[in-house]
Amino acid sequence: MCRVARLAQLDNVGDTSNIEDRSTVHQADADDPAPGKPTTELPSPTGIRDLATVKAIAHPLRFRILGRLADGPHTVKEVAAGLGRPPDRLYYHVRILEQHGVVEVADERLVSGIVERRYRLTGAELSLDPSDRDLARQATDFMADALREELRAAAAVGAEGTLLSRTMVSLTAEQRGELQARLRAFLEDVTRDYSGDGDPFTLTIALYQTAADGD
């Protein structure tokens, strides 16, 4: 199951209760769980309460880090290997995500006298409180600006494979729920099936109720 951050999800209020500390330190041995396998169930969705967290998550490299951690706990070295990046380039970004409560230390172990930490997502998904309209507006503006800049950058270098499409549909409340479920399932399938080697691509999906036309 994919547990990738959904930054634009405004239909669920995240669980912002404190998460108990389940970190441990132990000597590595043959009975240790295999790297990348979660040791405990993840808590409910993590609520986003400020724009700084949105900005932290929206950074392209940090978003890819979250994608790797969606498969389960990993060390920074394991994440770096999966992304084809030097580990030294990732420690800073992982610390930023930890400071904003998006990732946490799942466990620690001593390897040749050095503490090795595995990180995991703090929640099954990330969500904005729809009742906080000011935060929702700021987050939407920021994400729209980030998307525009990324599309411009792709066009500037002549990046291949860019697909941009827009359509309008009419939905009942029941159909809206059905479509949202299908889109979530689609994102999970894409993340699962296309998470190996290759060039990085960003997939953005936005489903929202169109404002009434003005006079």
C-alpha positions in Angstrom: 0.0 0.0 0.0 1.3 3.4 -0.9 1.6 6.0 1.8 2.7 9.0 -0.2 2.0 12.5 1.0 -1.1 14.0 -0.7 -0.4 17.7 -0.3 -3.6 18.9 -1.9 -6.0 16.7 0.0 -8.4 19.1 1.8 -11.3 16.7 2.4 -10.1 15.1 5.6 -9.1 16.7 8.8 -5.7 15.2 9.9 -5.1 13.6 13.3 -2.8 16.1 15.0 -2.6 14.3 18.3 0.9 13.7 19.7 2.6 10.6 18.5 4.2 8.5 21.3 8.0 8.0 21.1 8.6 4.5 19.9 12.3 4.9 19.2 14.7 2.4 20.5 18.5 1.8 20.4 19.8 -1.7 20.2 22.8 -3.7 19.0 22.4 -5.0 15.5 22.1 -8.7 15.2 20.6 -11.4 13.0 17.1 -11.0 14.7 16.7 -7.4 13.6 13.9 -6.7 11.2 14.8 -6.4 7.6 15.5 -2.8 6.5 12.5 -1.2 4.9 10.0 -3.2 6.8 7.7 -1.2 9.2 7.9 -2.3 12.8 4.6 -0.8 13.9 1.4 0.4 12.2 1.4 4.0 11.2 -0.9 6.4 13.0 -3.8 8.3 11.3 -3.2 11.0 8.7 -0.8 13.7 9.8 -2.5 17.1 10.0 -0.7 20.1 8.4 -1.2 23.3 10.4 1.1 25.8 8.8 2.4 26.9 5.5 6.0 26.3 6.5 5.2 22.5 6.6 3.6 22.7 3.2 6.7 24.4 1.8 9.0 21.8 3.4 7.1 19.0 1.8 6.7 20.5 -1.6 10.5 20.7 -2.1 11.1 18.3 -5.0 13.9 16.3 -3.3 12.0 16.1 0.0 8.9 14.9 -1.8 11.0 12.1 -3.4 12.3 11.2 0.0 8.8 10.9 1.3 8.1 8.6 -1.7 10.9 6.3 -0.7 9.7 6.2 3.0 6.2 5.4 1.8 7.5 1.8 1.4 8.5 1.6 5.0 11.3 2.7 7.3 14.7 3.4 5.7 18.0 4.8 6.7 19.2 7.9 5.0 21.8 5.8 3.2 19.1 3.5 1.9 17.0 6.4 0.7 20.0 8.0 -1.0 20.8 4.8 -2.8 17.3 4.5 -4.1 17.4 8.1 -5.3 20.9 7.9 -6.7 22.1 10.8 -4.5 25.0 11.0 -2.1 23.8 10.5 1.5 25.4 13.8 2.6 23.0 15.7 0.4 20.0 14.1 2.1 20.7 14.5 5.8 19.7 18.2 5.9 16.5 17.5 4.0 15.5 14.6 6.3 16.2 16.9 9.4 13.8 19.5 7.9 11.1 16.9 7.4 11.6 15.7 11.0 11.5 19.2 12.4 8.1 19.7 10.7 6.7 16.4 12.1 6.4 14.7 8.7 9.0 11.9 9.4 10.2 10.4 12.7 12.9 8.0 13.8 11.4 4.5 13.7 14.4 2.9 15.5 18.1 3.1 16.0 20.9 0.6 16.2 24.6 0.5 16.7 26.6 -0.5 13.7 30.3 -0.6 14.2 30.0 1.9 17.1 27.9 4.3 15.0 24.2 5.0 15.7 22.2 4.2 12.5 18.7 5.6 12.4 15.8 4.4 10.3 13.1 7.0 9.5 9.4 6.5 8.7 6.4 8.7 7.8 4.5 9.9 10.8 1.2 9.3 9.2 -0.6 7.3 6.5 -1.0 10.6 4.5 -0.8 14.3 5.0 -3.9 16.5 5.0 -5.0 20.1 5.5 -7.8 21.0 7.7 -10.6 22.2 5.3 -12.0 24.5 8.0 -8.7 26.6 8.0 -9.5 28.5 4.8 -6.6 30.9 5.1 -4.1 28.0 5.3 -5.9 26.2 2.4 -5.6 29.4 0.3 -1.9 29.9 1.1 -1.1 26.2 0.4 -3.0 26.3 -2.9 -1.2 29.5 -4.0 2.2 28.0 -3.0 1.5 24.7 -4.8 0.2 26.4 -7.9 3.3 28.6 -8.0 5.6 25.6 -7.5 3.8 23.7 -10.3 4.1 26.7 -12.7 7.8 27.0 -12.1 8.4 23.3 -12.5 6.5 23.3 -15.8 8.4 26.3 -17.0 11.7 24.7 -16.2 10.7 21.5 -18.0 9.7 23.5 -21.1 12.9 25.6 -20.9 15.1 22.5 -21.2 12.8 20.7 -23.7 12.0 17.9 -21.3 10.3 15.0 -23.1 7.2 13.2 -21.8 5.4 16.3 -20.4 1.6 15.8 -20.5 -0.7 18.6 -19.5 -4.5 18.1 -19.7 -7.6 19.7 -18.2 -11.2 18.7 -18.3 -14.5 19.5 -16.6 -17.2 17.1 -15.4 -20.4 17.3 -13.5 -20.6 15.1 -10.4 -23.1 14.3 -7.8 -21.9 13.9 -4.2 -21.8 10.1 -4.6 -19.9 10.4 -7.9 -17.4 12.8 -6.4 -16.6 10.3 -3.6 -16.3 7.5 -6.1 -14.0 9.6 -8.4 -11.8 10.6 -5.4 -11.4 7.0 -4.4 -10.5 6.0 -8.0 -7.9 8.8 -8.2 -6.3 7.8 -4.8 -6.1 4.2 -6.0 -4.6 5.3 -9.3 -1.9 7.3 -7.4 -1.1 4.3 -5.3 -0.8 2.1 -8.3 1.5 4.5 -10.1 3.7 4.9 -7.1 4.0 1.2 -6.7 4.5 0.3 -10.3 6.9 3.1 -11.3 9.2 3.5 -8.3 12.3 1.9 -9.7 15.1 3.3 -11.8 14.6 6.0 -14.4 14.2 9.8 -14.8 12.2 11.6 -12.1 8.7 12.7 -13.1 6.1 14.6 -11.1 2.4 13.7 -11.3 0.0 16.3 -10.1 -3.8 15.7 -9.8 -6.3 18.3 -8.7 -10.0 17.7 -8.3 -12.0 20.7 -7.1 -15.4 22.2 -7.3 -15.5 25.0 -10.0 -16.5 28.3 -8.7 -19.7 29.7 -10.2 -19.3 32.0 -13.2 -19.5 35.7 -12.4 -22.0 37.9 -14.2 
